């Protein structure tokens, strides 16, 4: 275990290794203050937006405990390790990790994701804007996770949560788009745990196979890429849908609504995320056939502020609660080189530093 500052960003970069419990314990120890801040942020959000106290959130999390213990004991061990290391109850940690299912099922952030192959080099790029409430920026850190028999993972995590977007040492990259839905299944694998499992696979095909055999508890979209294949996968408790690259542009794009008509009609929420369709149409319009895949072309598209403040690059609106959602981070990964570039802050701000992520 080791922890240091990520360049000059003020963020913690922690390298974790060992058994699932040991990895969790290290996470909990290193991020003790950040985990408490994460709980504070979500307690306030749940209370103000859903009239749900943290105690109620914990009680809802209990519905997932038996399934996780029985079917994914390594996840349960890691959660227990985080709880012990941070001197909190394991139900607090579970409640953080299943936040999408227990309280925010009908809420989506404003994330926009892209994957595309460079026509000249053959390199596959994948990237995303993570849009969420600004307060959570105070409770994030980088985790580099070393597990025996599995690829090494780099993620920018919300403290205490074990799955977030990132990439692994095999070149598998995974992005997350929340999708509002009307159904959850506590016997399934919660969204953030499924994302962690995706990042433990050695190829996109392995991810598809794993999630075909392990249903997800609520709706989400995983944009997936490796050096050989890229696609987007809409997951739900009733089944998944693979969406392949567009034939004309070679891109795969996603925002925060179902592209699969079948899944939308079966499980989609009729509560619209107002910026999702305009963002999707805008990123689609920007992704012209002559725009090749590289760091700069991805950044160009993810920096777009058309329809501001609800654009692809989501600028501050001055509103509160869920309406305060902004672009917190932009990550772009070259899956062939197994490295990425991340911006902490809105990507349209050219003055912000761009930090390299790699396994060096």
Order of alpha helices (4+ residues) and beta strands (2+ residues): beta-beta-alpha-alpha-alpha-alpha-alpha-alpha-beta-beta-beta-beta-beta-beta-alpha-alpha-beta-beta-beta-beta-alpha-alpha-alpha-beta-beta-beta
